[in-house]
Amino acid sequence: MALLGSVVASIEVFTLHGLRRRKFDAPVRWPGISVLKPMAGLDDELKENLTSHLAIDYPGEWELLLGVRSTQDPAYNLARAFVMEHAPRARLVLQEGEPGFNPKVNQLLSLTAQARYEILAGTDSNVRVHPGVLREHAAMLSAVQVGLSSHTFMGSGEETLWAAFDNMMLCCFVAPNLAMGQRMNNPQIVGKSFAVKRKALEAAGGWESVKDLLAEDQRLGVRLGDAGYAMELGAHPVLNIQKTTSFRTFFNRHARWAMIRARILVPAVYFEPVLNPVALAVLATLLAPQVPLVWAALFGCCAFSIAHTQACALVGRGQRFAWKYALLIPMRDVIFFAVWLRGLTMKEVSWRGNRFKVKQETRLEPR
């Protein structure tokens, strides 16, 4: 199983490389785009993340809308100063009401109500974009049947071990699997960077249809598919900036994501350990420590996992991880196996001080 996982992981690296080489023809018309950026708290380098949007090179009309829940949010003062400096390109939108349990969707409802243009693009507050991001969205959405476009995202900016481990998982697990899903004509939408046509969003039931779901982005993709729309994944990833984090934050975040996959990606989620050859090799060593071949397999899997992570980082973000972190990748893999097990058993989630039970389709139910 460890050998099989190594082969599959190798194929995913080539799939990610193939995704990075995708090309889209420029549209006949450059539609107007409203970029929605919901915020909650002060993420690492938040101002720099916002500033990256000012370098967007787009021939059509576009605007940047910053959303905060209230004037009490730690991000409010920074957002207000940013908007005052860069108006009218940027505007600030305060959330109106709380129609759902998903705080991000609540902000998207208020932002969409204030947006001017026919295409709604979104990026998370911890995301830094490249100048051509809107050009690529417009090119992907130029096809009549395409209702939503998205990008992979790569972790970047690590300054601590757990931030490095978190960024690694985005580079070597999340991004390659998104690329593989696109390759197999089963795209999985992640809301770090997306763009959706208004008419497609309305056909899928609008933000209201996912306001009480934890996995609002993936579920919206399913609803778009049911409405007859296709989805595209762009070639150029955005950067998820994460400089510092704790073990608890790293563990809980990925356990929550594993819990989401356990409710919407069955039975695929049960095969995920195959993509963790180090954990499988460790289990084999514990079962048969007297067999020399098992130890050879363990060291071989450790070397492969290090090389695989560095290859994904180079392909995806153009920069490998520092060796002081990379040499600890086998430890990361063992921890990630525990994360996966925890995700399968989780039934509740804590979100901004509120605790919810997570039901089928990741529907949130207050405790």
N, C-alpha and C positions, 0 to 999 in steps of 0.2 A: 504493500500500500504506500509506503514511503517512496519507493521507486516510481510508482505510478504518479504520485503527487508531484514529484520533481519533474517528470515529463510534462504533465499538464501545466505546471507553473512556467516551464520553459516556453511552451506554446503561447502562454498568455503574454510573455515579454514580447514575442514577435507580433502578437495581435496588437499590443499597445503601440509598438513601433509602426505598424501598418495604419493605425488610427491617426498617428501624428503626421502621416503623409497624405491624408485625405485632402482633396481639393474641391471647392464649390465654385460654380460660375457666379459672377456678379449678377445681381438682379437687374431687370429692365428699369425698375423704379426703386428708389431708396425710401422705404416707408418711414414715417415718424415713429420714434421709439421713446417711451417713458421708462427710465431706469429706476426701479423701486429698491430702496435699501433700508429694510427694517433693522432697527438697532435695539440692543438691550445691554446696558452696561458698557464699560470701557474695555474693549478687546485690545490685545497687544497691537501697538502701532496703528490704532484706529484712524488717526489723522492721515497717516501715510496711505492707508487703504482708501480713504475717501479721495485723497489727492490723486491717486492713480486714475480715477475716473475722468479727471480733467484733461488727461492726455489722450483720451479716446479720439481717434481719427475716423470720423463718420461723415459722409457727404450729405446725408439727409438731416432733418430736424430731430433734435433729441433733447431731453431734459433729465435732470437728476433729482429725485425726490427722496429726502431723508425722513425716515419715520421713527418716532419715539413714542412710548406709551404715555408718558406724562412729563411735566416739567420737573418732576422729582427724580427722573431717571438719571443716573450718573453721566450718560452720554448726551444729555440735553444741552448743556452749556457749550460743549465742544461742537455739536451739530449746529447750534444757533450761530456761533462765531463763524463757522465754515460757510454757512449760507449767507451771512451778511457780507462776507468777503467775496463770494463768488456768485451772487445774484446777477442776472436772473437765471443763469444756467442751473443753479441749485435752489431748491425750495425745501422748507421744513414743514412736515405734516404731523400734527398730534393725533393720536388714536382717538376715535370717537366710539365710546361704548365697548362692551366686551361680549359680542354675540356668540362666541364659541369658547371652547376650552383650550384650543391651540393658540398661544400668544402670538406666534409669527403670522398666522392666518388673520388674526384680528387686526394686525397692523396692515397686512396686504389689502384687506377690505377698505380701510381708510385711505391708503395710498392710491388704490385703483380708482376710488371715487374722485380723487383730485388730479389724476393723470390725464394728459391732454391727447395722447396719441394712440394709434390703432394697435401698436405692438407694445406689450408689457414685458419688460425685461427685469430680472431680479438678481441681486447678488447679496450674499450674507455680509454682515458687518465685518467679519474677519477675513474677507476675501479681497485680494488685490488683482486687478484686471490688467490685461495687455491692451495696447492701443487699438488693435484690430478686432476687439471682441464684438462690437456691434455690427461691423461689416460682415463677420462670419455668421452672426445670428440672422441678418437680413438675407444673406445668400442661402442659408439652409431653409428659411421660411418662404423663399420665393416660389417653391413648388406648391401647387394648389392643395395637394393632399397632406402636406406637412403642417401640423398645428402647433408643434412645440419643438424647440431646439434647446440643447443643453451642452454642458462641457464637463469633462473630468476635472478633478481638482487635486493638486499636489501640495502636501505639507511642506512648509518652508520656514526658515528663521530660527530653528531650534538652538537654544542656549543651555538647556538642561537635559538630563538623561530621559526623563519621562516625556518631555516635549519631543525629543528626537524619536522615541519609540512611537508616539502618536503620529508624527509626521511620516514615519516609515510605513505605518499601516495604511495611510492614505495613498502612498506611492506604490507599494508593492502588493496590496490586497484590494483596496477599493478601486483604484484606477484600472488595473488590469482586468478585473471582473466586469467593470462597466464597458470596457473595450470589447471583451468577449461577448457580453450581452448584445452589443450593437452588431458584432460580426455574425451572431447567430439569429439575427432578426428578432431579438427579444430585448429591446432597450429598457434599461432601468433608469428612471429619472431621479436625479438628486438635485435638490434646490439650491445648491451653492451658487450656480450660475445657470439661468434659464431665460427663455423668451417665449411668449405665447401670444398667438393672435387673439384679439378680443372675441371674435365670433366663435373661435374654437373653444375658448374658456366658457363662453355662455352655453355652447352646445354640450359641454361636459358637466353643466350644472353650476358653474361659477365657483368662487372661493367658498361660498356657503355650503357646498356639498362636501367639503373636506375640513370644515372649521372645528370639528370635534374629533379629528383623527391625528394620531401621533405622526404617522408617515404620510403627511399631506401631499408631498411631492410625488412619491411613487404611486399613490392611489389616484392622484390627478392624471398621471400618465395612463393608468388603466382605464379611467373614465373617458379620456380622449380617444383611446383605441376603440372603446365601445361606441363612440360617436362617429367613428369612421376616419379619424385622423391618424397620421403617422408621426413618428418622432425621429429626430436626427441628433447625432452626437458630434460635436465639433472636434477639429484636429488640435486646437491649441488650448491646453488646460489653463485654468486660473490657479492662483496660489492661495492656499489656506495658511495664513500667517499665524504661527504659534511659537512663541519664544520660550515660555515657561509654563509648566503645569505640574501637578502633583500626581503621585501614583494613584491616589483615590479618584481623581478626576479622569485620568487615562482609563482606569479600569471600568468606572461607572459609565463613561461615554460609550465605550465599545461594547460593554455588556448590554446597554440599552439598544444599540444598533443591532446586536445579535438577537435580542428579544423581538425587535421589529421584523427581522428576516424570518424568525421562527413562526411568525403569524402570517406572512404574505409570500414567502418563497419556499413553500413546502412542495416536494420533499428535498429540494436542492440544498437547503440549509443543513440537512443531516450529513451531507457529503463534504462539508467544508473542511473537516479535519484532514481529508486527503491532501488539501493544499497546504498542510502544515507538516511536512516530512520530518522536521526535527522532533516534534511532539510524538509522532508515531515511532520514531527511532528510539526515543527515550523509553516509551512503553515497552518496546521490544527488548531493550537492554534490561529493564526491570524484570521481564518475564524469563529471560534466558541469558543471564550475565556470564555464564560459562562458555558461551559460543563466540569464538573470535570474530566470525563474520558479522555478528550483530554490532560489535564495537566498531568495526570498519565502516559499517553502514551509518552508525551514529556520527562518527567524525566526518564521513563523506557528506551527510545531510547538513551538518553544521556549516561546512565549507560552501555547499551549494546555496544555502539560505542567505549567507552573507553576500555571495556573488549575485544572487537573484535580486536582493534588495538594492544593491548598488547599481545593477543594470537598469532596474525600473526607475531609480532616481535619475540616472543619466539620461535615459530616454524621455522621461516625463518632465523633469524640471531643469535638466542640463547641468546638474551638480550632484555629486555623490555625497554621502554622509561622512562626517569625520570618523576616522578609524577608532577613536576612543569610544564612540558609540557603536560603530559597526561590529566590532569584535564581541559585543554583548548581545548580538542578534539572537543566538541560540536561547539565551535567557528570556528574551522578548517572546520567542515562539512558545516556550513552555507557559509563560504567563498568559499568552493569548489563547492557548487551549483552555485554561481555567476561565478566561473571559467568555469563551464560547459556551462552556458548560453552564456558567452562571446565567447567560442570556437565555438559554433554553428553559431555565427554571423560574425566571422572573415573571411576576404577574402584575407588578405595580411599578410606577415611575413617579419620582418627585420632580416637579417642574416649577421653578420660581416660587417656592414656598408652599405649593399645593401638591397634594398626593392623589394620584389617579390609579384606578385599576385599568389595565389595558386589555380590551376585549378583542373579538374577531375583527380583522381588517385594521387593527390598532385603534379601535374606537375607544375614546377616553371616557371613563365613568368616575366621577368624584367619589372618594372614600367617605 
